[in-house]
C-alpha cells in the first residue's frame, strides 16, 4: 500500500513539475502573452521568460500567466503585424525609430494607432560601427573621432587599406542589415542621410532630392558586401568569419561587448573589435516594450503583459542586462563592467543623438536607398530533371516567380536550367528590361532528363566570376533535390573552386541552396553552400516564401 501511495505521489509530482503541463490540462485557467522581439536581446530575455513562467505568476482573477516569445527582425515583425500574419500581444523591436512608419501604415486600415502613448524602454544600447581594433587604429582611433564620412572615403578608395599602410588588408568591406527587414538597417540609412546632408535633425522630404546626398549614399553603399535579415545574425557572421570577411559593420554596442567577453575568456580567437560612435551622430537601440493597440489583444492579456513588463523593469532583471552588454533602462544603476574600454566600448558616448524623422521622410529614405544600394548579379540554377517531377517542380517554379518579384530593376539575373544538359533561359542582364518575359518563361518550365547538378553549379560559379561585376553583390541560388546522376564534375571540385576565392573574403560569390522534396540530398547542398558564406535551406510549402525572403535580405 505504501509503495502504491509513493508511486502515485511520484507521478503527481512529475506532472506538477512539468513546465506548464497542468495549466494546459485545465481549460481557461491560463492567459498567454505572446511577444515578438528583436533578436539582439535574446540572451538576456529568454532566461527571464523561463524564470517568469516557472514562478506560475497569476493575474488578478487567478489565471496563470504564460509568456511565449519569438525572436525576429524588427521591421519584418511589424510588417507581419500590419498584414495580420502575426498577432502578438507585445512587440518589442530593437528601437522606436520605425514606430512612426508602423503607425502610419496601420492607420491605412484602422482608426487608431498601432502604438499608443510612450512605451517604456527595456534596455539600452547605442547603434555603432563595429570595427576591428587594428583597422580603427589605422584610421586614427581613439584619438580621432570617426564616422560616416570616413566610411564613404574608404568605400570609394581604389587603394583600400593600402592608403593607411596596410595593403595586406585589401579593400574595405562594409556591412549593414537590410533596411526593409531590420532596425539597424533602417537606422543605418537614416544616419547616412543625416551625415550626407550635414544635419542632425529637421530632415524634410525636399532634403532627399539632394544630388550630393545621393552621391554620398552611393559611395557608402558601394562598399557593402551584402545585407542581412537581423543584426544578431550579421554580428555572428562578422565575428565568426573575421576581418577578411568584413572590415566593419553597423551593429549594437551590446554585441561588441558580448564578442569581447568571448575573446577575453578564450571562447573566441578573433582579434579585438571596438565600437565607433559616429561623429555625425547616432540613435539609441532602446528596445521599447509595446503592448499593441489591436483588436486581438484582450484585457486579460494586457494585464498579464503589464505584469511581465514590471518584472523585466525590476532591479534584479535590469542588473542582469549588464552581463549581456546592455545599458539598463533604470538610470539609477551604474554602468560597470563589462561596459568598459577593455570590452571595446565607451560609456561616455554617444555625444550626439539624431532626431527620429517623420514617417514620410523615413519612407523617402528607403526609396532613396533602393536607388543607391549595391546591385546584385544573380544566377539561379534550376533543376528540371525527372527526379523533380510532381510537387517539387511545381513548388520550385511557383516560388521562383515570387522571388523574381523581389529583385530591383537594376539587379542582373540569369537563369540556368539543368537536367542532362545545361541551358540558359535568360542571360545575365538587368531584370527591369525583361521582367515579364522572364516570368512568362519560368511559368513554362517542366521536368525531363537526368541530373547534372555539379556541372551546372560549377559552370554558374565560374561564369559569374567572369561575367559578374566585382562591384556588385554576386550570388547563386540553386534549386534542386541534390540527386546528381550525370555530372563529370565532383562535389570536391566545386568546394575547391569556392575555397580558391577565399582571398576575396566577404566580396566572394555566395551560394544559397534550396532542397526540394523529402528525399532531397540536403547534406550535399549544404556542402556546396557553406564554404561560400551562403546557406542551405530545406523547402516546405509553408516555408518556401520565408526562405526566399531571407535570401533576398542579402541583397
C-alpha positions as CSV (number, residue, x, y, z in Angstrom):
1,X,0.0,0.0,0.0
2,X,2.8,2.4,0.9
3,X,4.5,1.6,-2.4
4,X,1.3,2.4,-4.3
5,X,0.9,5.7,-2.5
6,X,4.5,6.6,-3.1
7,X,4.1,5.8,-6.8
8,X,1.0,8.0,-7.0
9,X,2.8,10.9,-5.3
10,X,5.8,10.5,-7.6
11,X,3.6,10.6,-10.7
12,X,1.7,13.7,-9.3
13,X,5.0,15.4,-8.5
14,X,6.3,14.8,-12.1
15,X,3.0,16.2,-13.5
16,X,3.2,19.3,-11.4
17,X,6.9,19.9,-12.2
18,X,6.4,19.5,-16.0
19,X,6.7,23.0,-17.4
20,X,3.1,24.2,-18.0
21,X,1.7,20.7,-18.3
22,X,-1.1,21.1,-15.7
23,X,-2.1,24.5,-16.9
24,X,-2.5,23.0,-20.4
25,X,-4.9,20.4,-18.9
26,X,-7.2,22.9,-17.3
27,X,-9.0,25.0,-19.9
28,X,-9.5,28.7,-19.1
29,X,-7.0,28.7,-16.3
30,X,-4.2,30.5,-18.1
31,X,-3.6,33.6,-20.1
32,X,-0.9,33.6,-22.8
33,X,1.2,36.7,-23.6
34,X,2.9,36.3,-27.0
35,X,5.9,38.5,-27.8
36,X,7.8,39.2,-31.0
37,X,11.1,40.9,-30.2
38,X,14.4,42.0,-31.7
39,X,16.8,39.0,-31.6
40,X,19.7,41.1,-30.2
41,X,18.3,40.8,-26.6
42,X,17.6,37.1,-26.8
43,X,20.4,36.0,-24.4
44,X,19.0,38.4,-21.8
45,X,15.3,37.9,-22.4
46,X,14.8,34.1,-22.8
47,X,16.1,33.0,-19.4
48,X,13.9,35.7,-17.8
49,X,10.9,34.4,-19.6
50,X,11.6,30.9,-18.3
51,X,12.0,32.3,-14.8
52,X,8.7,34.2,-15.0
53,X,6.9,31.1,-16.4
54,X,8.4,28.8,-13.8
55,X,7.1,31.1,-11.0
56,X,3.5,30.5,-12.2
57,X,2.5,34.1,-11.7
58,X,-1.2,34.8,-11.7
59,X,-3.4,37.6,-12.9
60,X,-5.9,39.4,-10.6
61,X,-8.6,36.7,-11.3
62,X,-6.2,33.9,-10.6
63,X,-5.2,32.8,-14.1
64,X,-1.7,31.6,-14.7
65,X,0.4,33.8,-17.0
66,X,2.4,32.2,-19.7
67,X,4.8,34.2,-21.8
68,X,5.8,32.9,-25.3
69,X,8.4,34.8,-27.3
70,X,9.7,34.7,-30.9
71,X,12.9,36.5,-32.0
72,X,12.5,38.3,-35.3
73,X,13.8,41.2,-37.3
74,X,12.2,44.4,-36.0
75,X,10.7,45.6,-39.3
76,X,10.0,42.1,-40.6
77,X,7.8,41.5,-37.4
78,X,5.8,44.7,-37.7
79,X,5.1,44.0,-41.3
80,X,3.6,40.7,-40.2
81,X,1.6,42.5,-37.6
82,X,0.2,45.0,-40.1
83,X,-0.8,42.4,-42.6
84,X,-2.3,40.2,-39.9
85,X,0.0,37.2,-40.3
86,X,1.4,37.9,-36.8
87,X,-0.9,38.6,-33.9
88,X,1.3,39.0,-30.8
89,X,0.3,40.7,-27.6
90,X,3.6,42.6,-27.3
91,X,6.0,43.9,-30.0
92,X,9.5,44.8,-28.7
93,X,11.6,46.0,-31.6
94,X,15.3,47.0,-31.3
95,X,14.3,50.7,-31.2
96,X,11.5,53.2,-31.5
97,X,12.7,54.5,-34.9
98,X,10.2,52.7,-37.0
99,X,7.1,53.4,-34.8
100,X,6.1,56.5,-36.9
101,X,6.0,54.3,-40.1
102,X,4.3,51.5,-38.3
103,X,1.5,53.8,-37.1
104,X,1.2,55.4,-40.5
105,X,0.8,52.0,-42.3
106,X,-1.5,50.7,-39.6
107,X,-3.9,53.7,-39.9
108,X,-4.4,52.9,-43.6
109,X,-6.9,50.3,-42.5
110,X,-7.6,51.1,-38.8
111,X,-8.9,54.1,-36.9
112,X,-6.3,54.2,-34.1
113,X,-2.6,54.0,-33.9
114,X,-0.9,50.6,-33.5
115,X,1.4,52.0,-30.8
116,X,-0.1,54.5,-28.4
117,X,1.5,56.6,-25.7
118,X,5.2,56.4,-24.8
119,X,6.2,52.8,-24.3
120,X,8.8,52.0,-21.7
121,X,12.4,51.1,-22.7
122,X,13.6,47.7,-21.5
123,X,17.3,48.1,-22.1
124,X,19.6,50.5,-24.0
125,X,22.4,50.1,-26.5
126,X,23.7,52.7,-28.9
127,X,23.9,51.9,-32.6
128,X,27.6,51.9,-33.5
129,X,30.0,50.9,-36.3
130,X,31.9,47.8,-35.1
131,X,35.4,47.7,-36.4
132,X,38.4,45.5,-35.8
133,X,40.7,47.4,-33.4
134,X,43.8,47.4,-35.7
135,X,41.8,48.8,-38.5
136,X,40.2,51.5,-36.3
137,X,43.7,52.4,-35.1
138,X,44.9,52.7,-38.7
139,X,42.2,55.4,-39.2
140,X,43.3,57.3,-36.1
141,X,41.1,55.8,-33.4
142,X,40.8,56.5,-30.4
143,X,42.4,60.0,-30.8
144,X,40.4,60.9,-33.9
145,X,36.7,60.9,-34.0
146,X,35.4,58.7,-36.9
147,X,32.1,58.5,-38.7
148,X,30.2,58.1,-41.9
149,X,32.5,60.4,-43.8
150,X,35.4,58.1,-43.1
151,X,33.3,55.1,-44.3
152,X,32.5,56.9,-47.5
153,X,36.1,57.8,-48.2
154,X,37.3,54.3,-47.6
155,X,34.4,52.9,-49.7
156,X,35.5,54.7,-52.9
157,X,39.2,54.4,-52.4
158,X,40.9,52.4,-55.1
159,X,43.9,51.9,-52.8
160,X,41.7,50.5,-50.0
161,X,43.7,49.8,-46.8
162,X,47.0,50.4,-48.7
163,X,46.3,54.1,-48.2
164,X,46.6,53.5,-44.5
165,X,49.8,51.4,-44.7
166,X,48.1,48.0,-44.7
167,X,48.0,46.6,-48.3
168,X,47.6,43.1,-46.7
169,X,44.1,44.0,-45.6
170,X,42.9,44.5,-49.2
171,X,39.7,46.6,-49.9
172,X,37.4,48.0,-47.3
173,X,34.5,45.7,-46.7
174,X,31.4,47.1,-45.0
175,X,28.0,45.8,-44.0
176,X,24.7,46.7,-42.5
177,X,21.4,44.8,-42.4
178,X,18.6,45.2,-44.9
179,X,16.5,48.4,-44.1
180,X,13.3,46.7,-45.1
181,X,13.7,44.0,-42.5
182,X,15.9,45.1,-39.7
183,X,16.1,48.1,-37.3
184,X,19.8,48.6,-37.6
185,X,19.4,48.6,-41.4
186,X,16.8,51.5,-41.3
187,X,18.9,53.3,-38.7
188,X,22.0,52.9,-40.9
189,X,20.4,54.6,-43.9
190,X,18.8,57.4,-41.8
191,X,22.2,58.1,-40.2
192,X,23.8,58.1,-43.7
193,X,21.2,60.6,-44.8
194,X,21.9,62.9,-41.9
195,X,25.7,62.6,-42.5
196,X,25.3,63.3,-46.2
197,X,23.3,66.4,-45.6
198,X,25.5,67.5,-42.6
199,X,22.4,67.7,-40.4
200,X,21.3,66.2,-37.0
201,X,17.6,67.0,-37.0
202,X,14.9,68.6,-39.1
203,X,15.0,66.2,-42.1
204,X,12.5,67.0,-44.8
205,X,11.3,65.3,-47.9
206,X,12.8,68.0,-50.0
207,X,16.2,67.3,-48.4
208,X,16.1,63.8,-50.1
209,X,16.3,65.3,-53.5
210,X,19.8,66.5,-52.9
211,X,22.3,65.3,-55.6
212,X,25.1,65.4,-53.1
213,X,23.2,63.1,-50.7
214,X,22.5,60.6,-53.5
215,X,26.2,60.5,-54.4
216,X,27.2,60.2,-50.7
217,X,24.8,57.2,-50.1
218,X,26.0,55.6,-53.3
219,X,29.6,55.8,-52.1
220,X,28.8,54.3,-48.7
221,X,26.7,51.5,-50.1
222,X,29.3,50.6,-52.7
223,X,31.5,49.0,-50.0
224,X,28.7,46.8,-48.7
225,X,29.5,43.1,-49.1
226,X,25.8,42.1,-48.6
227,X,22.9,42.9,-46.4
228,X,21.1,40.7,-43.9
229,X,17.8,40.0,-42.0
230,X,18.8,40.7,-38.4
231,X,21.6,42.5,-36.5
232,X,22.3,39.5,-34.4
233,X,22.8,37.3,-37.4
234,X,25.0,39.9,-39.0
235,X,27.2,40.2,-35.9
236,X,27.6,36.4,-35.8
237,X,28.7,36.4,-39.4
238,X,31.3,39.1,-38.8
239,X,32.7,37.6,-35.7
240,X,32.7,34.0,-37.0
241,X,34.4,34.8,-40.3
242,X,36.7,37.6,-39.2
243,X,38.4,40.7,-40.8
244,X,38.9,39.1,-44.2
245,X,35.1,38.8,-44.5
246,X,34.1,42.2,-43.0
247,X,36.2,45.2,-42.1
248,X,33.3,47.0,-40.3
249,X,29.6,46.7,-39.8
250,X,26.7,48.6,-38.2
251,X,25.8,46.7,-35.0
252,X,24.7,47.5,-31.5
253,X,27.2,48.2,-28.6
254,X,26.0,45.2,-26.6
255,X,27.0,42.8,-29.4
256,X,30.6,44.1,-29.3
257,X,30.6,43.7,-25.5
258,X,29.4,40.1,-26.0
259,X,32.1,39.3,-28.6
260,X,34.9,40.8,-26.5
261,X,33.7,38.9,-23.4
262,X,34.1,35.7,-25.5
263,X,37.5,36.8,-26.7
264,X,38.8,37.7,-23.3
265,X,37.5,34.4,-21.8
266,X,39.2,32.4,-24.6
267,X,35.9,31.4,-26.3
268,X,36.9,33.3,-29.5
269,X,40.2,33.5,-31.2
270,X,39.4,36.7,-33.2
271,X,41.3,39.9,-32.9
272,X,39.8,42.7,-30.7
273,X,36.8,44.7,-32.0
274,X,35.8,48.2,-30.9
275,X,32.8,50.4,-31.1
276,X,33.0,53.5,-33.3
277,X,30.4,56.1,-32.3
278,X,29.8,58.1,-35.5
279,X,30.9,61.7,-35.0
280,X,27.9,62.8,-37.1
281,X,25.5,61.3,-34.5
282,X,23.6,58.0,-34.0
283,X,20.5,56.5,-32.4
284,X,19.7,54.5,-29.3
285,X,18.6,51.0,-29.6
286,X,16.1,51.4,-26.8
287,X,14.1,48.1,-27.0
288,X,10.6,49.6,-26.3
289,X,8.0,47.3,-24.7
290,X,4.9,47.9,-26.8
291,X,1.6,46.3,-25.7
292,X,-0.2,46.5,-29.1
293,X,-3.4,48.5,-29.6
294,X,-5.1,45.8,-31.7
295,X,-8.4,44.0,-31.7
296,X,-6.8,40.7,-30.8
297,X,-5.2,41.8,-27.5
298,X,-7.7,41.1,-24.8
299,X,-8.0,42.9,-21.4
300,X,-6.6,40.0,-19.5
301,X,-3.6,39.7,-22.0
302,X,-2.9,43.4,-21.5
303,X,-2.9,42.9,-17.7
304,X,-0.6,40.0,-17.9
305,X,1.7,41.8,-20.4
306,X,1.9,44.8,-17.9
307,X,2.8,42.4,-15.1
308,X,5.6,40.8,-17.2
309,X,6.8,44.3,-18.1
310,X,7.0,45.2,-14.4
311,X,9.1,42.1,-13.8
312,X,11.5,43.0,-16.6
313,X,12.0,46.5,-15.3
314,X,12.6,45.4,-11.7
315,X,16.1,45.9,-10.5
316,X,17.4,42.3,-10.4
317,X,16.4,41.9,-14.1
318,X,17.9,45.2,-15.1
319,X,21.2,44.4,-13.3
320,X,21.2,41.1,-15.3
321,X,21.2,43.1,-18.6
322,X,24.7,44.4,-17.8
323,X,26.1,40.9,-18.1
324,X,25.0,40.9,-21.8
325,X,26.5,44.3,-22.6
326,X,23.3,46.3,-22.3
327,X,22.9,49.6,-20.5
328,X,19.9,49.2,-18.1
329,X,16.9,51.3,-18.7
330,X,16.9,52.1,-15.0
331,X,19.2,55.2,-14.8
332,X,19.9,54.5,-11.1
333,X,22.0,51.5,-12.0
334,X,25.7,52.4,-12.5
335,X,27.3,51.3,-15.8
336,X,30.0,48.9,-14.6
337,X,32.0,46.1,-16.2
338,X,31.7,44.8,-18.9
339,X,30.8,48.2,-20.2
340,X,34.4,49.5,-20.3
341,X,37.2,50.1,-22.7
342,X,38.6,46.6,-22.1
343,X,35.4,45.4,-23.9
344,X,35.7,47.8,-26.7
345,X,33.2,50.4,-25.6
346,X,33.0,53.9,-24.1
347,X,30.1,54.7,-21.7
348,X,30.7,58.5,-22.3
349,X,29.5,58.0,-25.8
350,X,27.4,58.7,-27.9
351,X,27.7,62.5,-27.7
352,X,25.1,63.3,-30.4
353,X,21.7,61.6,-30.8
354,X,19.9,62.1,-34.1
355,X,16.2,63.1,-34.3
356,X,13.8,60.4,-35.5
357,X,12.3,61.7,-38.8
358,X,8.6,61.6,-39.7
359,X,7.1,58.5,-41.4
360,X,7.1,60.2,-44.8
361,X,10.8,61.0,-44.6
362,X,11.7,57.5,-43.4
363,X,9.8,56.0,-46.3
364,X,11.5,58.5,-48.7
365,X,14.9,57.4,-47.3
366,X,14.0,53.8,-48.0
367,X,13.1,54.7,-51.6
368,X,16.4,56.6,-52.0
369,X,18.3,53.6,-50.7
370,X,16.8,51.4,-53.3
371,X,18.2,53.8,-55.9
372,X,21.7,53.8,-54.3
373,X,22.2,50.4,-52.9
374,X,24.7,48.0,-54.3
375,X,23.0,45.9,-57.2
376,X,23.2,42.1,-57.3
377,X,24.4,39.8,-60.1
378,X,22.4,36.7,-59.6
379,X,22.4,33.3,-61.3
380,X,19.5,30.9,-60.5
381,X,20.5,27.3,-61.2
382,X,17.2,25.4,-61.6
383,X,17.0,21.6,-61.5
384,X,14.4,20.4,-64.1
385,X,15.4,16.7,-64.2
386,X,12.9,13.9,-63.9
387,X,13.5,13.5,-60.2
388,X,11.9,16.9,-59.7
389,X,8.6,15.8,-61.0
390,X,5.3,16.5,-59.2
391,X,5.2,18.8,-56.2
392,X,8.9,19.5,-56.4
393,X,8.9,21.3,-59.8
394,X,5.5,22.9,-59.0
395,X,6.8,24.4,-55.8
396,X,10.2,25.4,-57.2
397,X,8.5,27.1,-60.3
398,X,5.9,29.0,-58.3
399,X,8.3,30.2,-55.6
400,X,10.8,31.4,-58.2
401,X,8.2,33.5,-59.8
402,X,7.6,35.3,-56.5
403,X,11.3,35.6,-55.9
404,X,11.9,37.4,-59.2
405,X,9.4,40.0,-58.0
406,X,11.7,40.9,-55.1
407,X,14.6,41.9,-57.4
408,X,15.1,45.6,-58.2
409,X,15.2,46.8,-61.8
410,X,19.0,47.4,-61.7
411,X,19.7,43.8,-60.4
412,X,21.0,41.5,-63.1
413,X,19.5,38.0,-63.4
414,X,20.5,34.8,-65.3
415,X,18.6,31.6,-65.1
416,X,20.2,28.2,-66.0
417,X,18.0,25.1,-66.4
418,X,19.8,21.8,-66.0
419,X,18.8,18.2,-66.4
420,X,21.0,16.0,-68.7
421,X,22.1,19.3,-70.4
422,X,22.5,22.8,-69.2
423,X,20.6,25.6,-70.9
424,X,20.4,29.3,-70.2
425,X,16.9,30.6,-70.0
426,X,17.9,34.2,-69.8
427,X,21.4,35.8,-69.8
428,X,22.9,38.0,-67.0
429,X,21.2,41.3,-67.8
430,X,19.1,43.8,-65.8
431,X,15.8,42.3,-64.7
432,X,13.9,45.6,-65.3
433,X,14.2,45.3,-69.0
434,X,12.9,41.7,-69.2
435,X,10.9,41.0,-66.1
436,X,7.7,40.0,-67.8
437,X,9.5,37.9,-70.4
438,X,11.3,36.0,-67.6
439,X,8.1,35.4,-65.7
440,X,6.4,34.0,-68.8
441,X,9.4,31.8,-69.5
442,X,9.6,30.4,-65.9
443,X,5.9,29.6,-66.0
444,X,6.5,27.2,-68.8
445,X,9.3,25.2,-67.2
446,X,8.7,21.4,-66.9
447,X,10.8,18.4,-65.8
448,X,12.7,16.0,-68.0
449,X,16.1,14.1,-68.2
450,X,18.8,13.2,-65.7
451,X,20.6,15.5,-63.1
452,X,23.8,17.3,-63.8
453,X,23.8,19.3,-60.5
454,X,27.6,19.6,-60.0
455,X,28.3,20.5,-63.6
456,X,25.6,23.2,-63.6
457,X,26.7,24.7,-60.3
458,X,30.4,24.8,-61.2
459,X,29.6,26.4,-64.6
460,X,27.5,29.1,-62.9
461,X,30.2,29.8,-60.4
462,X,33.0,30.1,-63.0
463,X,30.8,32.1,-65.3
464,X,29.8,34.6,-62.5
465,X,33.5,35.1,-61.8
466,X,33.9,36.3,-65.4
467,X,30.6,37.9,-66.2
468,X,29.7,39.2,-62.8
469,X,30.6,42.8,-61.8
470,X,33.0,42.6,-58.8
471,X,31.5,45.9,-57.7
472,X,28.1,44.2,-57.4
473,X,26.9,41.6,-54.8
474,X,27.3,38.3,-56.6
475,X,25.2,35.3,-55.7
476,X,23.9,31.9,-56.9
477,X,20.7,30.3,-55.9
478,X,20.5,26.5,-56.6
479,X,17.0,24.9,-56.7
480,X,17.4,21.1,-56.6
481,X,16.8,17.8,-54.8
482,X,20.5,17.4,-54.8
483,X,20.5,14.0,-56.5
484,X,23.2,14.3,-59.1
485,X,23.3,11.4,-61.7
486,X,25.3,12.5,-64.7
487,X,27.9,15.2,-63.9
488,X,31.6,14.8,-64.8
489,X,32.4,17.4,-62.1
490,X,32.6,16.1,-58.5
491,X,31.5,17.8,-55.3
492,X,35.1,18.1,-54.2
493,X,35.9,20.1,-57.3
494,X,33.1,22.6,-56.5
495,X,34.4,23.0,-53.0
496,X,38.0,23.5,-54.2
497,X,36.8,26.2,-56.6
498,X,35.0,28.1,-53.9
499,X,37.9,27.8,-51.5
500,X,40.1,29.2,-54.2
501,X,38.4,32.5,-53.9
502,X,38.8,32.8,-50.1
503,X,41.1,35.9,-50.6
504,X,38.0,37.9,-51.7
505,X,36.6,37.5,-48.2
506,X,33.1,38.9,-47.9
507,X,33.1,40.0,-51.6
508,X,33.3,36.4,-52.8
509,X,30.3,34.8,-54.6
510,X,27.7,33.5,-52.2
511,X,25.8,30.3,-52.9
512,X,22.3,29.6,-51.5
513,X,20.8,26.1,-52.0
514,X,17.2,25.1,-51.6
515,X,16.4,21.4,-51.2
516,X,13.1,20.3,-52.7
517,X,11.4,17.0,-51.6
518,X,11.5,14.7,-48.7
519,X,14.2,12.6,-50.4
520,X,16.5,15.6,-51.1
521,X,20.2,15.2,-50.5
522,X,20.3,18.2,-48.1
523,X,23.9,17.3,-46.9
524,X,25.2,17.7,-50.4
525,X,23.5,21.0,-50.9
526,X,24.9,22.2,-47.6
527,X,28.4,21.2,-48.6
528,X,28.0,23.5,-51.6
529,X,26.5,26.5,-49.8
530,X,28.5,26.6,-46.5
531,X,32.1,27.2,-47.9
532,X,30.8,30.2,-49.9
533,X,29.3,32.1,-47.0
534,X,25.8,31.3,-48.2
535,X,23.3,29.0,-46.6
536,X,21.4,25.7,-47.3
537,X,17.6,25.6,-46.8
538,X,15.1,22.8,-46.6
539,X,12.0,23.7,-48.6
540,X,8.5,23.1,-47.4
541,X,5.3,24.6,-48.9
542,X,4.7,26.6,-45.8
543,X,8.3,27.9,-45.5
544,X,9.4,28.5,-49.1
545,X,8.3,32.1,-49.2
546,X,10.1,32.9,-45.9
547,X,13.3,31.2,-47.4
548,X,13.2,33.5,-50.4
549,X,12.5,36.5,-48.1
550,X,15.7,35.6,-46.1
551,X,17.8,35.1,-49.2
552,X,16.5,38.4,-50.6
553,X,17.7,40.3,-47.5
554,X,21.3,39.5,-48.5
555,X,20.8,41.8,-51.5
